[in-house]
Amino acid sequence: MSEIREVPLKPAFNQSRQAREAEVMLNHIVDDFIDNPAAMTYFYDLFRHAFIEGKALDRDGPGIGTTCIQVPEELIYAAGGTPVRLCNGAYHYDQVGADFMPAKSCSLVKATLGRLHSEKAVPDVGKLELIVNPTTCDQKKKAAQMMEGMGYQVYDLDLPSAKDNEAAREYWRRVVKQLAARLQKVTGKKLTRQRLREAMAKTSRAQAAFRTLHNFRRKAPSLILGKDVFLVTNAYFFDDIERWSAAVEALNAELAQREAEAFSAVQKKAPRIVFTGSPPIFPNIKLPLLIEEAGGVVVADETCSANRMLYDMTAVDEWLVSHMIESIADKYLKPCTCPIFTRNDDRIRRLLDLVATFNADGVVYQSFAGCQVYEMEQRSVAEALNKAGIPMLYIETDYSPDDMGQLSTRVEAFLESIKTRKRQARA
Amino acid sequence: MSKLRDAVNKVDLKRFRFWFQLAAFVLFVYGGYLAINLGNSLPMFSCGYIREGRAGVCYLLPLQHQLARPWGQLFGYAGIAVLTGFGIFALWFIVLNKGWCGFVCPLGTLQDWLTSLRQKLGIRQSGYTHEQFRKLTWIKYVLLALLLLIPLGIGGGLWSHEVGAPFCQICPGRMVLPLFVGDFSQWTIDFSSPGKIVLTALGMGITGLFIVGAFVKKRFFCFFCPMSALHYLLSKPALLRLRKDGSKCTRCGDCYTACDMEIREIADDVTRKEIMTDDCTLCLKCVAACPEKGALKVDFANITFFESTEEGFIKRMNKGIRK
């Protein structure tokens, strides 16, 4: 007779589906490569704690959820809150969220809803006092009411869809000022010049650190792989901003050393790729990972989970609260290359510039199935790149791991064709 | 050399401009006491009404007088004097382009001081809407046309000398700048003739508007300045140039936010290389406010000596944040 073992009612978190999914991805990111920068350990550990062990992240002040990059974080910090980007990359939550959205919708929106709907969801950022939901794509717009249905307070941040005209800029400045008023109500703290300055200093430090990292990626052969940089910028979604900045600065110091030692993270002839389109968000780092496992290297990106989120900086002419808010508002609208805007000239120009200044060989364009705006822009971007003689691989995918085999074949073929092109160009 | 270039690109433009403008102000308002005289063809408002102190005279004053000569003279021998004056004016102008406005003009400097005062008082700036901007931007050309045509009309006997030097009569520089040498004599309405009554009364009103306007809006007057219009018409061969590389521009609008003149093209136009517009004062604040390396640059005789850089931007902004 065997003993009757007491079965725990709830399995440990790390046995859960979302933890397993994260663990598989993180292990690939860490273990499939040699020579990971030592300073990346901070980020590997952070993701392990947050996603695999399900540990709560300590936060200062009321948590304010954001669902797109257009929510001015400086205002949230200045009002005493902590911004948390809710955009989610987990296939598990994508399936949970599928109940809310039509079948053919974007994995990211479904996963974001799924995470908000789940109990004990990761990353565990504690209670959200408010979710600020910019009116970007239709799916995100409609998600607002569903979040409300789950019991969250949701604030619609009315982002104009034609950013080129002056009326839109003025309107957006008003919208951002109204948000500032609402945030002060939520936190009960007044947004003073001093507090706003301190908040801007935080963001500015983070952005300066990001830009330094970004600039290191210009070097050929590369000093760091794209999968690591995506992990770094993904951490910005939920990590403490000061800790994050310090960790990136440490990483930059290591890269400076690598540069001095003429270290190379990849083979000399590794095809250099600019990544654009739907954002890789952990655990869905699938496509950048495939590129780098196949011998390519992602040297830059034009996505809202990295470059688009952190690159553009605010200039202030007069340090008075109202003008500071206006300047901050401008930064979130004017340079934004989100495909929800009526025109995408800025996005194309940014891509061409990235390819030229990062010495890239090609572009990989990821579109989540159901993300109509990226799907629709594919044609014009492809045309512009084609005209400039830049090869582009367009990949439509979602969070499911099922297409990994098929994608890896396509990525390998693309990288091979780039290598051939380069060989022929040299000959 | 690259170290020097680095240092220039990281310059604290605000401070540099403050001291440069102060020095220029002192030179052109008090230089006359040191017997400095840079002539009568200066391309900015070194006002002729600052009697002893001025170190040179704004070209618009002699120009209007010269054009008011009888036509017989004007289109005869006196024409040579007019052309010489214009030639000297053009030579002065070509060196600095509109940099005369942003760095030298005493009336411009005075407006910047009023702006600083407003900022110290914590009062927010005002601006025009885009529609207002488009309508108002023509006024300077109308003023330029009038300041040329009215004296010509006098010379042709169409109207009397009462309206001589018409622009100077309504220019706020005439009333405001002499104050700095203790001369209040321009603060009167000239009742000697109906024409003078109208012009000097208008001048008084405009001066009031100037003081209030410059207090609430950056570089209020420059928007209407006929000298600025004249500059723009001659700016093609100028040596100091503001250039833009549209491929590096993210259209983030940082330069537009910084622009005293609310020139939208500086941020939004990614095709034009020569980006100086007619309202520009070449104050170079846009270059200092641009975070993209080489997107905006300042050339002198085709040699770049100041350009936008990431490091310079971060340094300047952090200075503002931590103040």
Interface residues (C-beta under 8 A of the other chain):
Chain A: D164 E166 A167 R169 E170 R197 M200 A201 S204 A208 R211 N215 Y311 D312 M313 T314 A315 V316 D317 E318 W319 L320 S322 H323 E326 S327 D330 K331 K334 P335 D346 R349 R350 L352 D353 A356
Chain B: Q119 G122 I123 R124 Q125 T129 H130 G246 S247 K248 C249 T250 R251 C252 G253 D254 C255 Y256 T257 A258 R264 A267 D268 V270 K285 A289 C290 P291 E310 F313 I314 M317 N318 G320 I321 R322 K323
